[in-house]
Amino acid sequence: MFAVIKTGGKQYRVAANDVITVATLPGEAGSDVTFDQVLTLSHAGGVEVGAPAVAGATVSGTIVEHARGPKVIAFKKRRRQNSRRKRGHRQDLTVVRIGSFSLNGKTLSAPAAAAASEPALAESAPVE
């Protein structure tokens, strides 16, 4: 079970208990956040694809922490003019743990058989 959500102008494919890093969101660490722009929702009942968003679908999560991204240096030089400019930038980010999905007010849950078989497949497949 997964969903594709849109926040901060970007799209993220998320599943339950995923930890994602998104552009800054308002709220304190530990507070709940709800994503209303759900573009696609896959669940036991099938796949819902929105045009552009799935009506009545929401994804809830919890803010883990507020962080800052790596420093990006913007250096500009104009040759033979003794002109240089160096600026740094660090993007403000929010780390979010995805909780549950809901569609039309009903909370969706992953089927127990599928959830139990997915980790077993991941562990048994050799990585070379």
C-alpha positions in Angstrom: 0.0 0.0 0.0 1.4 3.3 -1.0 0.5 6.9 -2.1 2.0 9.6 -4.2 1.6 13.0 -2.4 2.5 16.5 -3.4 4.0 19.0 -1.0 6.4 21.9 -1.5 6.1 21.7 -5.3 7.5 18.1 -5.3 6.0 14.7 -5.5 6.9 11.8 -3.1 6.0 8.1 -3.1 5.3 7.1 0.5 4.2 4.1 2.4 3.2 3.6 6.0 6.1 4.3 8.5 8.3 5.9 5.8 10.5 8.8 6.9 10.7 11.5 4.2 12.4 14.9 4.1 10.3 17.7 2.6 10.4 21.5 2.4 9.7 23.3 5.6 6.2 22.7 7.1 4.7 24.7 10.0 4.5 23.0 13.4 6.6 21.7 16.2 8.4 18.4 16.4 5.9 15.7 17.5 2.8 17.5 16.0 0.6 15.9 13.3 0.5 17.0 9.7 -2.0 16.1 7.0 -1.3 16.0 3.3 -4.4 16.7 1.2 -2.9 16.6 -2.2 -2.8 12.8 -2.9 -2.2 12.2 -6.5 -2.4 8.4 -6.4 -3.5 6.0 -3.7 -2.9 2.2 -3.9 -4.7 0.0 -1.4 -6.3 -3.4 -1.0 -9.4 -2.3 -2.8 -7.5 -1.1 -5.9 -5.7 1.9 -7.2 -7.2 5.4 -7.1 -5.7 7.9 -9.6 -6.6 11.5 -9.3 -7.1 14.1 -11.9 -5.1 15.9 -10.5 -5.8 14.8 -6.9 -7.9 11.9 -5.5 -11.0 13.4 -4.0 -11.4 12.7 -0.2 -7.9 11.1 0.1 -5.5 12.2 2.9 -2.2 11.0 4.2 -1.3 11.8 7.8 2.1 12.0 9.4 4.1 13.2 12.3 6.8 15.8 12.3 10.0 14.2 13.5 12.3 17.2 13.4 13.2 20.4 11.6 16.6 20.3 9.9 18.7 22.1 7.4 20.1 20.7 4.1 23.7 20.7 3.0 25.4 24.0 2.2 25.3 24.9 -1.5 27.9 27.4 -2.7 26.9 29.8 -5.6 30.2 31.3 -6.9 30.1 33.7 -9.8 33.2 35.2 -11.5 33.5 37.6 -14.3 36.8 37.1 -15.9 39.2 40.0 -16.4 37.0 42.4 -14.4 38.2 41.6 -10.9 34.6 40.7 -10.0 33.7 37.7 -7.8 30.8 36.8 -5.7 30.4 33.9 -3.3 27.2 33.1 -1.6 26.1 30.1 0.5 22.6 28.7 1.0 21.2 26.0 3.3 17.6 24.9 2.7 15.2 24.5 5.7 13.7 21.0 5.8 11.2 19.1 7.8 11.6 15.3 8.5 8.1 13.6 8.5 7.2 10.0 9.5 4.2 8.9 7.4 1.4 7.4 9.5 -1.9 6.3 7.9 -3.9 6.8 4.7 -7.6 7.6 4.6 -10.1 7.7 1.8 -13.5 9.5 2.3 -13.0 9.5 6.1 -12.2 5.8 6.3 -8.7 4.8 7.5 -7.1 2.3 5.1 -4.8 -0.5 6.4 -2.5 -2.9 4.6 -3.7 -6.5 4.4 -1.8 -8.7 7.0 -0.8 -11.4 4.5 0.8 -8.9 2.0 2.5 -7.0 4.8 4.0 -10.2 6.2 5.2 -11.5 2.9 7.0 -8.3 1.7 9.8 -8.3 4.3 10.4 -12.0 3.7 10.9 -11.4 0.0 13.3 -8.6 0.6 15.4 -10.6 3.0 15.6 -13.8 0.8 16.7 -11.9 -2.4 20.5 -11.9 -2.7 22.0 -8.5 -3.5 25.1 -8.7 -5.7 
